[in-house]
Amino acid sequence: MMALLEAVVFSFFWAVGLGMLRLEQPEISITAARQKSALIACKVSSENFNDAYIHWYRHKSDQGMEHLMYHVTVFTLSHLGEKKNKLEARKIASTSTATLKINFLEQEDEATYYCASWFYPQYSRWIKIFGEGTKLIVTPPDRNLAADMSPKPTIFLPSIAEINLHNTGTHLCLLEKFFPDAIKVYWKEKNGNTVLDSQQGDVIQTNDTYMKFSWLTVTQKSADKEHICIVKHENNKRGTDQEILFPSMNKEVTTDVCLKDTSGTMQLQLTNTSAYYTYLLLLLKSALYFAIITYCLFRETTVCSAWKRS
């Protein structure tokens, strides 16, 4: 399975580099209720879009990649198992977009869906190019989601002590209370086009929503530059990516943001986790001591009663 996913990623970036064929799935996730429909889009950059064969796959976390259908015509209906007209595939020539509509949604339809197409580079062989995938989340029809399920950011800036000690600073972006869990976070310099190397924490579930950390280490060479944490999520307001501005390290911080003074980029997360387990351990120890004391008192009372009777 890993080899297949690596081939998907490799073929995608190879095609982008050659500039001949690119498949872009603009939504990283789509949420829809059971018994409703979901529409997944795939933007196709190809010289021969009208004649291109578009394939659709899905991948579930506990299964391999499953081929659903392919089509070359403007509109195609397809069954899925015994479900008639479960899938509707279209090609929209005016926007070079292929779409897959999944009808009569059930929980088992929850998966990541990929579009794909064949590409023949000159002096090479046929390869199949994949999009980046769109995750479909299926919710119960009676579930009431909050009005705003977009990621709520809190920023943590490097302290003066960290900068003086290491000649680097760590910008940390905490994103909370979002749904669904599909999220993409990356960093750029302000007014820059290059995606910077950054670190990504795991997506963590908190009750019915999720949270995530992302952090960027800024060297002294870039200390005078502002940086942006870019957040891509289904429920972002106005459907646009969030851009969270971090001031330059050389600029005096006068805002009321949180200051981060740590030698480890994940100290905040580790502190919270440690506090939780410490509290749990103390609670278990207290329960154990209570049980021992209760047993001893009960035993002493029993012995005394027996002595008085004798």
Beta strands, then each sheet from edge to edge (+ up, - down):
strand 1: 22-24
strand 2: 29-33
strand 3: 38-45
strand 4: 54-59
strand 5: 65-71
strand 6: 75-80
strand 7: 83-92
strand 8: 97-102
strand 9: 111-119
strand 10: 127-130
strand 11: 134-139
strand 12: 152-158
strand 13: 168-178
strand 14: 183-189
strand 15: 199-200
strand 16: 204-206
strand 17: 209-219
strand 18: 227-233
strand 19: 242-246
strand 20: 258-260
sheet 1: 1+ 3- 8+ 7- 6+
sheet 2: 2+ 11+ 9- 4+ 5-
sheet 3: 2+ 11+ 9- 10+
sheet 4: 15+ 17- 13+ 12- 20-
sheet 5: 14+ 18- 19+
sheet 6: 15+ 17- 16+
end
